[in-house]
Amino acid sequence: MNNPIIKIKRTDLLSDNWYILNKVTYEYYKEDQNVETHIREVYDRGNGAAILLFNSIKKTVILTRQFRLPTYLNGNKSGMMIEVCAGLLDKDQPEQCIIRETEEETGYRIKTVRKVFETYMSPGAVTEILHLFVGEYDSTMKVGDGGGADNEQENIEVLEYRFDETFALIESGEIKDAKTIMLLQYAKINNLV
């Protein structure tokens, strides 16, 4: 199947309260020359970055735990999620963003990160591209407590787990975050830890 031809006919702003929600009407020109009109809601929250911090000597990783309202509304009784450190790019490049977010959220000041891939996490409704990184940490890099930025109302708990322990947490359902699972699997496949 070839790529369809798309013509945007109309974009209606539904909300710009926190991020941007648009209703987009477009024509989808199919391979057989038939045209379909589609209407979709598209959520634009900007692009983001995430990182798995690992210590290859101690065989540990740094993760975070914080409340996530959407998961609470969808059956996660506590609303708490265990995740890798992550944040929105704002006006930064992905590498700058994740270095800043790492210090804000975990208290570790890292200088070197390695980008491993990019992904769309929910391409049917959200425009966000997530840039995924790995980076090594050690105790000399700890410069603060972490916990997130006060002005962003983040209440982040910093967690250090044995790398092998994280896979039991995935199996038990304690880790359900997709970016975290992907980065842990990447580290396992590539023998980082």
C-alpha positions in Angstrom: 0.0 0.0 0.0 1.3 3.4 -0.9 1.2 6.4 1.3 -2.2 8.1 1.0 -2.6 11.7 0.0 -3.9 13.8 2.9 -5.5 17.3 2.7 -6.3 19.1 5.9 -9.6 20.8 5.4 -10.2 22.3 8.9 -8.7 22.5 12.3 -10.8 23.5 15.3 -9.2 24.3 18.7 -11.1 22.4 21.4 -8.8 23.3 24.3 -5.6 25.0 25.1 -6.0 24.9 28.9 -2.9 22.8 29.6 -1.8 21.5 26.3 -3.5 21.8 22.9 -6.5 19.7 21.7 -7.6 20.1 18.1 -10.4 18.6 16.1 -9.0 18.0 12.6 -11.1 17.4 9.5 -9.1 16.0 6.6 -9.6 14.2 3.3 -7.9 10.8 2.9 -7.2 10.0 -0.8 -6.9 6.3 -1.2 -4.9 4.3 -3.7 -8.0 3.5 -5.7 -8.7 7.3 -6.0 -11.6 7.2 -3.6 -11.7 10.0 -1.1 -12.8 9.6 2.5 -13.4 12.5 5.0 -12.0 11.8 8.4 -12.5 13.7 11.7 -10.0 13.1 14.5 -9.2 14.8 17.8 -5.4 15.3 18.2 -3.7 16.1 21.4 -0.4 18.1 21.2 1.6 18.3 24.4 5.0 18.8 22.8 7.8 16.3 22.4 9.6 14.7 25.3 12.7 12.8 26.4 13.3 9.9 28.8 16.4 8.2 30.2 17.3 4.9 31.9 20.0 5.7 34.4 22.1 2.6 35.1 25.2 1.7 37.1 27.0 -1.2 35.4 29.2 -1.9 38.4 26.5 -2.0 41.1 24.0 -3.5 38.6 21.4 -1.0 39.5 19.0 1.5 37.9 17.4 4.7 39.0 13.7 5.0 38.5 11.0 7.4 39.9 7.6 7.0 41.4 4.9 9.7 41.1 1.1 10.1 40.9 -0.4 10.0 37.4 -4.0 11.1 37.3 -4.9 9.4 33.9 -3.9 6.0 35.3 -5.9 6.7 38.5 -9.0 7.5 36.4 -8.4 4.3 34.4 -8.3 1.8 37.3 -4.8 2.2 38.8 -6.1 2.4 42.4 -3.2 4.4 43.9 -2.4 6.3 40.7 1.3 5.9 41.4 3.6 4.9 38.5 7.2 3.7 38.5 8.9 5.2 35.6 12.3 6.3 34.1 13.1 9.9 34.4 11.3 11.9 31.7 10.2 15.4 30.7 8.9 17.6 27.9 11.5 19.3 25.7 10.1 22.8 26.1 12.6 24.8 23.9 15.6 22.5 24.6 17.2 19.9 22.4 16.4 16.4 23.6 19.9 15.8 25.1 19.8 19.1 27.0 16.3 18.4 28.2 17.1 15.0 29.6 20.2 16.1 31.4 18.2 18.9 33.0 15.3 16.6 33.9 17.6 14.0 35.4 19.0 16.5 37.9 15.6 18.0 38.7 13.9 14.6 39.2 16.7 12.3 40.5 19.4 14.7 41.9 22.0 13.1 39.6 24.1 15.5 37.5 25.1 13.5 34.4 27.1 14.8 31.5 27.0 12.0 29.0 23.9 10.4 27.6 23.4 8.2 24.6 20.2 8.4 22.5 18.9 4.9 21.6 15.8 5.6 19.6 12.6 7.7 19.1 9.1 6.5 19.5 5.5 7.7 19.2 3.8 6.4 22.3 0.2 6.9 21.3 0.1 7.7 17.6 -3.6 7.4 17.2 -4.3 10.5 19.4 -1.1 12.2 20.6 1.5 14.0 18.4 4.4 13.6 20.9 7.7 12.0 19.8 9.6 10.6 22.8 13.4 10.6 22.5 14.8 7.7 24.6 18.3 7.8 26.2 20.5 5.7 28.4 23.2 7.1 30.8 25.5 5.8 33.4 25.4 7.1 37.0 27.5 6.7 40.1 27.4 8.2 43.6 29.8 11.0 42.7 27.2 12.5 40.4 24.6 12.9 43.2 24.2 16.7 43.8 20.7 16.9 45.3 17.7 15.0 46.5 15.7 15.2 43.2 12.0 15.1 43.6 11.1 17.4 40.6 10.6 21.1 40.1 8.5 22.8 42.9 6.9 25.1 40.4 5.6 22.1 38.4 4.0 20.5 41.4 6.0 17.4 41.0 6.2 15.1 43.9 8.7 12.5 42.7 10.2 9.7 44.8 13.6 8.6 43.6 14.1 4.8 43.6 17.2 2.6 43.1 16.6 -1.0 42.1 18.8 -3.9 41.3 18.5 -4.3 37.5 17.3 -7.9 37.7 14.6 -6.9 40.2 12.9 -4.6 37.7 11.8 -7.5 35.5 9.9 -9.0 38.4 8.2 -5.6 38.9 7.2 -5.7 35.2 5.8 -9.2 35.6 3.9 -8.3 38.8 2.4 -5.3 37.2 4.1 -2.8 39.5 5.9 -1.3 36.4 3.4 -0.7 33.6 4.9 2.4 32.0 5.8 1.7 28.3 8.9 3.9 28.0 10.3 2.3 31.1 9.7 -1.2 29.9 11.2 -0.4 26.5 14.4 1.1 28.1 14.8 -1.8 30.6 14.5 -4.3 27.7 16.9 -2.3 25.6 19.4 -2.4 28.5 18.9 -6.2 28.9 19.3 -6.9 25.2 22.4 -4.8 24.9 24.0 -6.0 28.2 24.3 -2.5 29.6 23.8 -3.6 33.2 
